[in-house]
């Protein structure tokens, strides 16, 4: 991990530091497409973090589409040429990173000026994004509850009759 400058301490969680370092190495070509990344234990030792922290770091990269994991085998670099040729790091990464995007594209919405003349108009506000996420979570929760009801109903219809029959 790279140490934070004393003037502005970096308060991001350790898994993000590890993910940032691995992301840089993948983009720099240290790990080629299809190449296996270090194991959780190796990442633990390298970054001085717990097993779950190493797992979380790889989870971030997996969610971004930079790596894929095969259970029992490990994590591997995605073929960036075929799958992620237009890869742009997530907004939170670009906002917290001093380095510009490798392809120069970055977040085009962040650099564009909207109709009102301010950069904020080019992208949804934090409040709008949080509202959209809350609505999505509510919809997923409703779907989850409906699926639970369906499973319970299936269980009731498929239960064998109890033997001996209940006496009245």
Backbone bond lengths (Angstrom), bond angles and torsions (degrees), N, CA, C in turn:
res aa  C-N    CA-C-N  psi(-1)  N-CA   C-N-CA  omega(-1)  CA-C   N-CA-C  phi
1 X - - - 1.440 - - 1.517 108.67 -
2 X 1.302 114.36 148.77 1.452 118.85 176.96 1.518 108.79 -90.53
3 X 1.331 117.20 134.83 1.456 118.60 -178.44 1.522 110.84 -70.20
4 X 1.336 115.48 146.63 1.452 120.78 178.52 1.527 109.19 -78.14
5 X 1.307 115.83 151.36 1.466 119.02 179.18 1.524 109.14 -69.50
6 X 1.349 117.53 143.92 1.452 119.74 -177.96 1.525 112.78 -65.08
7 X 1.333 118.19 -26.04 1.460 120.91 -178.46 1.527 111.64 -70.47
8 X 1.323 117.44 -34.90 1.458 121.36 -177.54 1.527 108.49 -134.58
9 X 1.329 117.50 92.16 1.463 118.91 -177.68 1.525 111.24 -65.06
10 X 1.305 115.18 140.06 1.458 121.36 179.54 1.521 108.19 -89.02
11 X 1.297 116.66 115.94 1.458 121.40 -175.62 1.525 112.71 -99.53
12 X 1.318 116.49 13.36 1.461 119.08 178.38 1.523 109.78 -70.00
13 X 1.328 116.85 151.99 1.466 120.10 178.81 1.530 111.63 -63.83
14 X 1.333 116.83 154.71 1.469 120.56 -179.04 1.523 113.87 -58.14
15 X 1.343 118.01 -32.79 1.464 118.45 -178.38 1.532 110.54 -64.60
16 X 1.340 117.38 -31.18 1.456 119.28 178.06 1.526 111.28 -71.25
17 X 1.325 116.87 -35.56 1.468 119.91 175.88 1.533 109.81 -61.74
18 X 1.327 115.89 -46.87 1.467 120.24 -179.66 1.528 110.24 -63.75
19 X 1.329 117.15 -43.28 1.467 120.75 179.54 1.524 110.33 -62.84
20 X 1.337 117.31 -40.44 1.464 120.90 178.69 1.527 111.24 -60.42
21 X 1.330 115.75 -45.55 1.464 120.03 -178.84 1.534 110.79 -64.05
22 X 1.331 116.84 -44.91 1.467 119.93 178.86 1.523 110.78 -65.27
23 X 1.316 117.63 -39.00 1.464 121.86 177.91 1.528 109.93 -60.13
24 X 1.330 116.44 -45.76 1.477 120.26 178.74 1.528 110.56 -59.73
25 X 1.323 116.31 -43.32 1.468 120.00 -178.48 1.528 111.06 -66.20
26 X 1.316 117.52 -38.37 1.469 120.38 178.17 1.524 109.50 -65.32
27 X 1.338 116.39 -46.59 1.469 120.20 -179.20 1.521 111.62 -65.65
28 X 1.344 117.24 -31.52 1.460 121.21 179.42 1.529 111.99 -78.23
29 X 1.330 117.58 -10.92 1.452 120.94 178.03 1.512 114.75 92.77
30 X 1.335 118.10 8.43 1.462 119.23 178.00 1.529 110.19 -63.38
31 X 1.332 115.45 -37.56 1.459 121.07 175.09 1.521 107.13 -110.75
32 X 1.307 116.60 119.64 1.458 122.83 -178.02 1.530 110.59 -84.04
33 X 1.350 118.20 159.16 1.462 120.82 176.42 1.528 110.95 -55.11
34 X 1.329 114.92 132.11 1.458 121.38 -179.03 1.509 113.90 87.57
35 X 1.329 117.65 -12.23 1.461 121.54 -179.11 1.522 110.25 -76.95
36 X 1.315 115.35 143.30 1.456 121.01 -179.25 1.527 110.62 -78.92
37 X 1.334 115.09 136.75 1.461 120.81 175.44 1.525 109.08 -82.13
38 X 1.324 118.11 165.55 1.463 120.00 177.14 1.533 111.02 -60.16
39 X 1.325 115.58 154.36 1.461 121.16 179.40 1.530 110.46 -69.64
40 X 1.321 115.55 168.22 1.464 120.09 177.29 1.529 110.50 -56.06
41 X 1.333 115.54 -43.57 1.464 119.28 -178.47 1.534 111.04 -63.40
42 X 1.315 116.63 -41.92 1.470 119.60 178.33 1.528 111.10 -64.30
43 X 1.337 116.78 -38.60 1.466 119.88 177.72 1.527 110.76 -67.70
44 X 1.337 116.61 -36.85 1.463 120.86 176.47 1.526 110.02 -57.38
45 X 1.311 115.54 -49.68 1.468 120.46 -178.06 1.525 111.40 -66.60
46 X 1.315 116.70 -42.35 1.458 120.52 -176.64 1.528 112.31 -65.09
47 X 1.339 116.56 -44.64 1.461 120.43 -175.73 1.529 113.31 -98.06
48 X 1.329 117.60 -4.98 1.455 120.87 -179.69 1.517 112.44 64.51
49 X 1.337 116.30 43.40 1.460 121.69 -176.91 1.521 109.95 -124.16
50 X 1.324 115.93 170.15 1.461 121.99 177.68 1.532 110.22 -77.59
51 X 1.329 115.49 165.29 1.457 121.64 -179.92 1.528 111.31 -57.38
52 X 1.326 117.50 -46.43 1.462 120.60 -178.96 1.532 111.78 -64.39
53 X 1.316 116.94 -31.78 1.465 120.43 177.72 1.523 109.68 -67.32
54 X 1.325 117.05 -42.60 1.467 120.72 177.10 1.527 110.18 -62.97
55 X 1.325 116.50 -41.24 1.464 120.65 177.94 1.524 111.00 -62.42
56 X 1.332 115.87 -41.40 1.467 120.23 179.77 1.526 111.19 -64.42
57 X 1.315 116.92 -39.35 1.469 120.74 178.90 1.531 110.09 -61.25
58 X 1.323 116.71 -45.27 1.463 119.64 178.29 1.521 110.73 -68.52
59 X 1.333 116.91 -31.91 1.462 120.34 176.58 1.518 112.03 -62.28
60 X 1.322 116.89 -38.37 1.464 121.21 177.74 1.527 109.43 -62.22
61 X 1.315 116.28 -46.98 1.473 120.41 -179.33 1.521 111.14 -66.17
62 X 1.327 116.60 -35.78 1.465 121.14 177.30 1.523 109.65 -64.90
63 X 1.332 117.09 -44.74 1.461 120.90 179.20 1.523 112.09 -62.71
64 X 1.315 116.65 -30.34 1.461 121.49 178.67 1.524 111.97 -80.26
65 X 1.322 117.46 -10.73 1.455 120.60 179.79 1.510 114.22 85.53
66 X 1.330 118.10 10.95 1.461 120.37 179.92 1.517 112.67 -82.25
67 X 1.336 116.57 -26.39 1.470 120.37 -179.89 1.519 109.18 -136.00
68 X 1.321 115.27 165.80 1.454 121.81 171.25 1.518 107.25 -135.97
69 X 1.318 116.44 156.09 1.456 121.19 -176.71 1.517 109.39 -121.88
70 X 1.321 114.96 137.65 1.459 121.45 173.43 1.515 106.24 -114.01
71 X 1.337 116.10 119.84 1.451 120.30 -176.63 1.528 110.76 -57.15
72 X 1.319 114.87 131.03 1.454 120.92 179.49 1.515 114.30 82.98
73 X 1.309 117.00 -7.18 1.464 120.95 -178.09 1.513 112.79 -115.24
74 X 1.347 117.18 -43.28 1.455 120.51 -179.30 1.513 112.45 133.36
75 X 1.324 114.55 -169.40 1.465 121.98 -179.47 1.522 109.10 -109.42
76 X 1.325 115.46 140.05 1.452 121.61 -174.83 1.523 110.08 -130.61
77 X 1.329 115.95 151.56 1.463 121.50 179.47 1.527 108.64 -74.78
78 X 1.322 115.11 132.78 1.456 121.45 177.17 1.517 109.04 -69.83
79 X 1.316 115.91 150.89 1.457 120.61 175.84 1.520 107.87 -70.09
80 X 1.317 116.50 93.67 1.460 122.13 -175.15 1.522 110.85 -64.30
81 X 1.322 117.54 -31.15 1.467 120.80 -179.96 1.523 110.08 -61.38
82 X 1.350 116.29 -46.14 1.451 119.40 -175.83 1.515 113.39 -86.58
83 X 1.323 117.68 -42.71 1.455 120.98 -172.65 1.509 112.46 -92.57
84 X 1.312 117.09 -48.94 1.454 119.32 -171.43 1.509 114.35 -114.19
85 X 1.305 118.10 38.56 1.459 119.52 -178.95 1.521 111.00 -60.64
86 X 1.315 117.03 -30.48 1.464 121.14 179.41 1.516 110.75 -101.00
87 X 1.317 117.25 28.08 1.460 121.55 -177.74 1.519 111.18 -63.73
88 X 1.309 115.71 130.55 1.458 122.60 172.75 1.512 106.38 -126.98
89 X 1.319 119.23 129.48 1.456 120.23 179.55 1.528 110.61 -58.70
90 X 1.329 116.95 155.38 1.461 119.75 -179.29 1.523 111.50 -63.26
91 X 1.328 115.26 159.08 1.463 121.37 -175.36 1.522 112.00 -57.88
92 X 1.336 117.91 -43.04 1.463 119.59 -177.43 1.518 110.69 -62.54
93 X 1.340 116.98 -32.21 1.454 120.38 179.81 1.524 110.52 -70.32
94 X 1.332 116.00 -45.19 1.459 119.33 -178.34 1.517 111.33 -66.81
95 X 1.336 117.63 -35.65 1.456 120.30 -179.98 1.523 111.44 -69.40
96 X 1.338 117.80 -30.23 1.463 121.83 -177.37 1.516 113.22 -98.60
97 X 1.317 116.90 1.59 1.459 120.90 -175.05 1.515 110.17 -107.62
98 X 1.325 115.01 139.89 1.458 119.68 177.50 1.521 111.04 -82.49
99 X 1.361 116.07 -21.23 1.460 118.31 -176.08 1.523 110.54 -87.87
100 X 1.331 118.82 138.13 1.464 121.45 177.87 1.519 110.27 -73.74
101 X 1.306 116.03 164.02 1.458 120.55 178.14 1.520 108.90 -62.42
102 X 1.337 115.89 145.53 1.455 121.37 -175.21 1.525 112.13 -62.43
103 X 1.325 116.82 -37.21 1.454 119.64 -176.61 1.521 112.86 -89.63
104 X 1.346 116.30 -0.35 1.448 119.66 178.89 1.511 113.20 82.15
105 X 1.342 116.49 -7.91 1.456 119.11 -177.39 1.511 111.01 -75.12
106 X 1.326 116.05 -45.76 1.456 120.03 -179.45 1.508 110.79 55.95
107 X 1.301 116.09 -146.41 1.456 120.62 173.97 1.512 106.68 -99.50
108 X 1.304 116.91 98.77 1.453 119.23 -176.16 1.515 110.71 -61.22
109 X 1.314 117.49 -31.67 1.455 120.56 179.10 1.509 112.29 -65.81
110 X 1.326 117.87 -27.30 1.453 119.87 -179.12 1.517 112.03 -77.06
111 X 1.322 116.34 -28.12 1.459 118.38 -177.33 1.522 111.61 -93.03
112 X 1.332 117.42 -18.18 1.453 120.20 179.18 1.517 109.69 -75.36
113 X 1.301 115.20 148.93 1.451 120.00 177.03 1.512 107.30 -102.88
114 X 1.324 115.99 130.32 1.459 121.01 -177.77 1.515 111.61 -78.88
115 X 1.346 115.09 -173.34 1.457 120.86 -177.15 1.518 112.16 -61.56
116 X 1.335 117.57 -33.08 1.456 120.01 -176.70 1.527 112.00 -79.41
117 X 1.339 117.29 -4.50 1.450 120.28 178.46 1.515 113.71 89.02
118 X 1.324 117.80 5.18 1.461 119.85 179.51 1.512 109.73 -117.66
119 X 1.343 118.49 147.85 1.458 121.20 -179.47 1.521 111.87 -62.70
120 X 1.340 117.83 -28.09 1.453 119.72 -177.47 1.522 112.24 -64.55
121 X 1.321 117.79 -27.46 1.457 121.10 -178.43 1.525 111.46 -70.66
122 X 1.330 118.38 -16.77 1.456 121.86 -177.78 1.523 112.16 -78.69
123 X 1.307 118.59 -14.90 1.462 121.08 -179.86 1.518 109.14 -137.73
124 X 1.335 117.36 159.28 1.455 119.39 179.09 1.530 110.17 -64.30
125 X 1.310 115.02 149.11 1.460 118.85 179.06 1.519 109.75 -73.43
126 X 1.302 115.77 164.39 1.459 120.97 178.09 1.521 110.24 -59.56
127 X 1.313 116.54 -41.47 1.469 120.08 179.36 1.530 110.96 -61.48
128 X 1.337 117.26 -40.94 1.468 120.47 178.65 1.521 111.20 -65.51
129 X 1.341 116.34 -41.67 1.465 119.67 179.12 1.525 110.57 -64.77
130 X 1.337 116.90 -42.06 1.462 119.83 179.22 1.524 111.35 -65.75
131 X 1.314 117.35 -38.71 1.460 121.00 177.56 1.524 110.18 -63.28
132 X 1.333 116.30 -43.97 1.465 120.19 178.70 1.527 110.83 -62.92
133 X 1.338 116.84 -41.75 1.473 120.17 178.14 1.525 110.81 -64.75
134 X 1.339 116.94 -42.68 1.463 120.34 178.64 1.527 110.38 -59.74
135 X 1.327 117.22 -44.59 1.459 121.27 179.23 1.524 111.34 -62.47
136 X 1.319 116.25 -40.57 1.469 120.45 178.56 1.524 110.76 -64.89
137 X 1.325 116.70 -41.80 1.469 120.79 178.65 1.521 110.18 -63.49
138 X 1.316 116.85 -41.73 1.468 120.25 178.14 1.522 111.00 -62.07
139 X 1.327 116.29 -43.07 1.469 119.86 179.31 1.523 110.64 -63.85
140 X 1.323 116.80 -42.86 1.466 120.35 178.02 1.525 111.27 -64.06
141 X 1.320 116.55 -39.46 1.458 120.84 178.76 1.522 110.68 -63.52
142 X 1.316 116.70 -41.58 1.466 120.35 177.93 1.529 110.35 -63.62
143 X 1.330 116.69 -42.89 1.469 120.44 177.06 1.525 110.59 -61.06
144 X 1.324 115.94 -41.83 1.461 121.44 -179.90 1.530 110.53 -61.98
145 X 1.319 117.23 -45.51 1.467 121.19 179.46 1.525 110.96 -62.43
146 X 1.334 116.25 -41.06 1.467 120.05 178.67 1.534 110.57 -63.42
147 X 1.318 117.19 -42.22 1.466 120.39 178.13 1.528 111.14 -64.05
148 X 1.334 116.89 -39.51 1.469 119.75 177.42 1.522 110.75 -61.56
149 X 1.353 117.24 -42.48 1.468 120.39 178.06 1.520 110.69 -61.38
150 X 1.331 116.47 -42.79 1.462 120.09 -179.97 1.529 110.98 -63.29
151 X 1.322 117.73 -41.88 1.460 121.56 179.11 1.529 110.10 -63.48
152 X 1.323 117.51 -44.50 1.464 120.93 178.42 1.517 111.00 -61.38
153 X 1.312 117.43 -40.98 1.462 121.53 178.38 1.532 110.17 -63.75
154 X 1.333 116.98 -43.19 1.471 120.22 177.61 1.519 111.13 -62.89
155 X 1.316 117.42 -39.25 1.463 120.53 178.47 1.514 110.87 -63.24
156 X 1.337 116.87 -41.69 1.471 120.16 -179.60 1.515 111.51 -65.23
157 X 1.338 117.33 -40.04 1.469 119.99 -177.59 1.519 112.30 -75.02
158 X 1.330 118.22 -21.80 1.455 120.97 -176.60 1.518 113.73 -101.30
159 X 1.335 118.83 1.40 1.460 120.10 -179.86 1.530 109.39 -73.44
160 X 1.331 116.24 133.94 1.459 119.01 178.28 1.546 109.48 -70.97
161 X 1.319 115.65 151.78 1.471 117.27 178.62 1.527 109.63 -64.11
162 X 1.292 114.57 142.94 1.472 118.36 179.96 1.530 109.69 -73.89
163 X 1.284 116.38 143.91 1.468 121.73 -179.68 1.487 108.63 -125.99
164 X 1.209 123.32 132.81 1.463 127.63 -1.16 1.509 110.56 -73.38
165 X 1.323 115.77 158.06 1.460 119.14 -179.63 1.526 111.12 -58.80
166 X 1.313 115.10 148.04 1.456 119.99 -179.98 1.519 109.71 -63.92
167 X 1.324 115.92 136.01 1.465 120.44 179.58 1.513 109.89 -88.83
168 X 1.319 116.09 138.88 1.445 118.10 179.07 1.499 113.14 -106.59
